[in-house]
Amino acid sequence: MKKKKIILSVIFLGIFSAGLLLLLPGTQSKETKSNVRGFLESRLNYVPKSNSSVDKYISELQYQVKDNPGNTSLYNKLGAAYLQKARETSDPSYYSKAEEYLHDATELDENNFEAIYQLGTLALARHNFEKAIELGYRAKELNPYNSAIRGVIFDGLIETGKYDEAEKVLQEMVDLKPDLNAYSRISYYRELKGDISGAIIAMRTAIKCGGPNAENTAWCRVQLGNLYLNSGKRDSAESEFQAAIVEFPMFYHALTSLGRLQL
């Protein structure tokens, strides 16, 4: 998820809903002190390009699809796996593969919630925000108690400037499942409203929750590092960027951010 950073007024903080605020603990996660520069220099030949198993997962699913061409779940998983691969590599060519499998899934079942949800995620990645909102609400009708789909809707609403509607969707999301996806979006929303300290607390909570892929947590660490950097806390920022590389070796977002620190 890449997002433009827009710092607005702190006035909104006073009307931020109580339920959202109460779900955020005040505890702070310990900062990782790993020396990633030394890690990279001394063990460069032994660091894989990724510590994700997504490539192996994709290969296994492709074999399964050949044996079970009518299994919609396999198409859903392949589409989602290619979207994750695109996130990990920043290579948009994987979007086409994801789209191919997800469309195959919807051809087999036009009311396939998972495929529609993933297509909404794909629309976000391609900056087709209105389409993402449309797909998000369609998926929500199919599965009204799913938290993740509200993340797609929220992202689309934010990017199209519909902040009031986005706040309501975000509150629903965190009420249903207060996880990394929800807290990272709380952090971003608070940042947009000028509450940087609140954004830092929320992103720390997202990291504590963890994600299904190492890249997810590493991405949150980079965002936390950026919040520290924008607050003038360079040492804390560097610590988070380094921790992100330990979490997900050679993570390009973290390497880029570490490079910025040297300028």
N, C-alpha and C positions, 0 to 999 in steps of 0.2 A: 503494500500500500503506500506510493509517493504522494505527498500532499504539499500544497503551497502554504506557507506560514503567514498568517494574517493576524496581527496583534490588534485587538479592538479594546473597547473601554472596560474598566473593572466594575462599572456600575451594575452589570448583569449579575455579579456574584451574589448580591443581596436577594435576588429572586430565584436563585438556583434551588431546585426542589429539595426538600428536607430528606426525602427518601434516598436520593442520590448521595447526599453528603454523609448520611449516617452509615452508608455501606462502605465508606472508606476509613480503614483503621489508620491511626496516627503513627503506627510503628514504622521504622525505617529499616530497609534492608542493608546488610553489611556490604560495603564496597569491596570489590575484588581487587587485590593488590598484585596480580600476576604481572610479571615483566614480559609483555608480549614481544617487545623488540628483540630481547634476548632469545625468546622462544623461536621467533622467525629466523633470526640469524644463525642460531646454533643447530636448528632442526629443520631447516627449510626443505631439505630433500625428503623428509619423512612426513611432511604435512600434506594431507590430501587436499584436493581442490574443494572438497565438501565432505562434511561428516554426516550427510544425509543419506538415507537408504532409498531415496526416491527413484534413482536410476534402476536399481534392482527391482523395486516395486513395479515400475512401469513394464519392465521386461516380463515379469511374472504374470502381470495382468494381460499383456498382449497374447501370451500363450493360452491363457484361460479363455479369452474372447474367441480365439480360433476354435476352441473346443465347445464353446457355449455362445454362439452368435446371437441368441435371443435373450441373453441375460442382461437386463437393463442396469442392474447394479454394477456389473463390470464396466460398462460404458461410463457410468457416473464416476466410478473410481479412477478410471483412466483420464477422464477429463479433468478431474480435480488434481490428479498427480501431475499432469502437464502444466496446470496453472501454478502449482507449487514449484515446479522446475523453472518456470519463467521468473518467479519471484527470486529464487536462489541465484539465478545466473544473470538476471536483467536482460534476457534474450527474448524479445517479443515474437520470434519465429515460433515459439512453443504455443502461442495463443491459437494459431491456426489448427494445430493438432488437438488442443483442448476443445476448440469449437467443433471440430469434426466429430469427436466421440460424443460430445454432449448433444449435438443435433441428432446423432444416431439414437441416443437414448430417448429423446423426445419423439422421434418417429415411431419408436416401439411403444411409447406411452406418453401421450400429449400432456398428461397431468402428473408427470414425473417431478415431484417436488425437488429432489436433490439436483437434477439436471437443470431445472429452471433457476434454482438458487446459484449454481455454479455459473450459469450463463449471465446472471446478474453481476457476479464477481468479475467475469470476463469483460462485461460492458464497462465496469468501473475502470479496469486496467486500461481499456482503450479510450477512456475519458468520454464515453458516451453515457453521460450521467442521467439524462432523462430516460433512456432505455433501461438503465440499471434500476431506477425507481419503479418503472413500470413492471419489470420482471420481479422486483422485490415484493411489491404489493400482491402480484399474482401468486407468488410462492407463499406469501403469508396467508392468503385465503385457503390454500391447500393444507397448510400446517400452522395454524394460528398461535401455537404455543412454542414455536421454535425461536430461540434467541438469536442465533447466528444470522438469520435472514434480515433481522432488524439492523444488523451492522451494514449490510448492503444498502438498505433504504436510507439509513442515517448518513452514510458517506455520500450518496447521491444528493440528498437534501442539502447537506452542508456545501457541497460544491456548486449547487445552484442557488445558494443564498437563502434557503428556506429554514432559517435558524429556529424559529419557534416550533415548527413541525418536527424538526430534527431533535429538539430537546425532548419532546414527548416520546418519540421513538426510542431515544437513548434510555429514557427512564424505564420504559417497558423492557428494554434489553437487559439492563442490569437487574431489574426485579426478577426476571425469568432465570437468568444465569450470570451471576457476577464472576466472570472469568477474565482471562487475558484480553479477549476480544472486546469485552465491555469496558474494562478499566483503561485500556489504551485509548479508546475513543473518549472516555471521560477526560482523560489527560489532554487530548487534543482540543476538546471543546472548552475546557477551562483555559487552555492557552489562548484560544481565539478570543476569549472574554477577558484576557489580561491577568488571569489568576495563575501566575507562573509557579508560585509555591504549591498551590493546590494541584497543578498539573504534574509537578514533580512527585508529589505523594501518590497520585493516582498511577503514574507510570511505574513507580516502585512496586505498587501493589500488583500491577499487571505482570511484572517480572516474577514476583513471588508466586503468582498463580501458575506461571509456566504455560507452554503451549505444546501441541502434539508434535511439532517439528522444532529442532534446535534453531532453525532460522527464525522462527516466530519470536522466540525469546531474545535472540541476538538483535533482531530489528528493534525490539522495545528498548534494549540497552543503548542502541545508537540514538534513538529518540530521546532517551533520558540524558545521554551525553550532550545532545544538542541543546536541551533545556538548560543544563548546567553551563554550557558554553555561552549561551545567550544571557545568562545571569552573571557572567564574569568569573565563573568558577572553573578555571581551565584544568586544574589538577583533578577535580572530580569528573570533569568531562573526559579527560584522557583515560582515567581509570575505567569508565564505562565502555569506551571504545575498545580498550584492550580486552576487557571482559567479554565483549561481543565476539572478538576474534577467537578467544579461547572456547567460547560456546559454539561457534560455527567458523572453523578455520578458513582463512582467506576470504571472509565476508567482505564484498566489495564496498558496501556502505560504510563499514567500520574502517576499512583501510583508507577510503577517501577522507573520512572525518579526521583520522589521525594525521593524514597528510596536510589538511588545512591547519592543524595546530602548529605545524612547523613553519608556516608562512610568516 
